[in-house]
Amino acid sequence: MKKVILGLSALCLVAFTSCKDDAASKIKSENIAEAADRDANAGDFAVISLDKTEHDFGTISNGTPVETVFKYSNTGNSMLVVSDIKSTCGCTVPTNYTKEVKPGETGQFTVKFNGKGNGKTTKSLTMVTNTEKGQIPIKITAFIEKDPNAPAKKAGTATVNPLATDNSAAAPRKYSTQPGHEGHNHD
């Protein structure tokens, strides 16, 4: 067994030393110059400056679509790349964003918001960029007026489900336990 291990060790030593001699001859001088230039600019991130990071639509009617434009400029020395703009909700849609912005130039994106419900609401977006931070948070806010045509519930009345076995007003509410349905009632 010792002879086998010793033989394999000697074979590996010969294989590694023979490859070492060939590697030096494969290096090209133009590749060294490119690597040196790349390494010199490795810490030179793009720098983004936004005209605003938050927009307040004020008071809007329930279900009324609104939109705003966010403008940004590249104040750095490298190409600014916006790879994605993510939204936390389907009612907030970022569109038409400038994906590449040269140093000293500007870009923009539009946010369309279709607010439903009532009361103060805030939605978040995230710009994914090649800046040092990588992600830039953006917020939109609005106060949504209650729909005047929505049916009003009378105080003290309970909704009766004809299929339910217990229609008492004191019956506990059921909440979904399915993943992705947190906070949604399914009565």
N, C-alpha and C positions, 0 to 999 in steps of 0.2 A: 504494500500500500504506500509506503514511504517513497518507493521508486517511482510510482505513478504520479504522486503529487510533485516530486522533484522534477520529473520530466515535463509536466504541464507548466510548471513555473518557468522553466528554462525556455520553453516554446513561447510563452507569453512575453517574456523579456526580449526575445529576438524579434517578435512581431511588433512590439511598441517602438523599439529603437529603429527598426527599418522604416516605419511610417514617419518618424520624426525628421529624418533627412529629407524626405520628399515635400513636406509641408512648407518649408522655407522657400522653395523654388516656385510655389504657386501664388505667392503674394504679388499683387500688381500695385505699382506706385500710385496710379490714379485712384484706386480703392482706399489707399491710406489717406489721400488728400480729402476724399469725400467723407470718410469716417471722422477725420479731425474737424472738418467744418460742421458736421452733424453734432459732434460732441460739444463744440464751442457754443452752439445755439440750443442745446438741450434744455437749459434753464430759462430760455427766453420765451415765456408763454405769451399768448395773445391776451390783450387787456380789453375788456368790454366796458363801455359806459352807456347806461340806459337813460333815456329822458325821464323815465318814471319806473318805479317798481311796484306801484299800487295805483289802481284806478277806482274811483267811486262813481258809480252810475247815478247816484242820488236815489230819488223815489221813482219807481217804475210800476206800471200796471202789471198784474199777474198775467203771465204768458206772453208778454210783449218782448220780442227779440230786440236786443241792443248790441252794439259793437263798439270797440275802440281799437286804436292802433298804438303799439309800443314801438318806439324807434330806438336803435342802438348804434353805436359807432365803435370802431376798432381803434383804440388809442395806443396799442402796443406796436411792436416791430415785426410780429409774426402774423401769418394769415389766421383770422378768426374763423373757426368752423363751428356752426350751430348744427349739431347732429340730430337733435330732437327737441320738441317742446311738448311736455306731457301735462295732461289735465287730470284732476282728481274726480271729475264728474263728466257725464255725457252732455250735460246742459251747458258746459263751457268748452268751446271748441277753438283751439288755435289754428290759424290757417295762413297760407301764403307767406311763409317766413324765408328770409334770405339766408341761405345755407353757408355761403362763404363770403367773407368781408375782408378786403385787403386793408393793410394799415392805412389809417387816415380816411377810410370810406365808411359809409353808413348802410344799415339794413333795417328791416322792420318786419313785424308780424301783426296780424289782426286777430283779436279775440272776440268771438261771437258768444253772447250769453242769452239764454232763454229762461229767465227766472220764473219759477212756478212756486206757489205757496203764498205765505205772507210773513212779513217781518224782516228783520235785518238778516242778511246772508253774506257769507264770505266764501269765495272759492279760490283755490290755489293752483298755480301752474308752476312747472319747473323747466327752465331752459337748460339743456345739456350741451356744454361747450368744451372747447379745448383750452379754457382759461385755467389758472392755477387752482381755483376753487372747484371747477368742473361743473357745478350745478348752481344756477341762480334762481332763487324763489321769486315769483311774481304773484300778486294778489289782486283780485277784483272784489268789490263790495257793492251792495245795493240794498235798498229798503223796498221790499215788494209789497204793494198795496193789496189788500184782500179783494178778491173778485166780487164785485157787487152783485153779480148774477148767480153766485154760488148759493145753493139751498142752505138756509139757516137751520141749525139744530135748535130745538126748543129746550130750554133748561129743564132738567128733571125727567126727560124722556129717554128711554133706552131703545136701542135698535134690537129688534127681535129677529133671530135667525130661525126660519121655519124648519130647517134640517137639524138644528141642535137639539140635544136631549135635555139640556138644562138651559132655560131662557131667563133665569133669574138675573136681576140687575146686579146682584152681588157676585156673579160668577167671575172668576179670575180671567184675565186676558191671556190669550195664547201667543207665544212668541216663537219664531222659527228657530230651530236648532241646526239648520243646514248651513254648511260653510259658505261664506259670502253673503249671507242674509242677515248679518248682525244689525240690529236696530230696526229691522223691517217687521211690521206686524202683518200677519196673514190671518185675519179674522174671516 
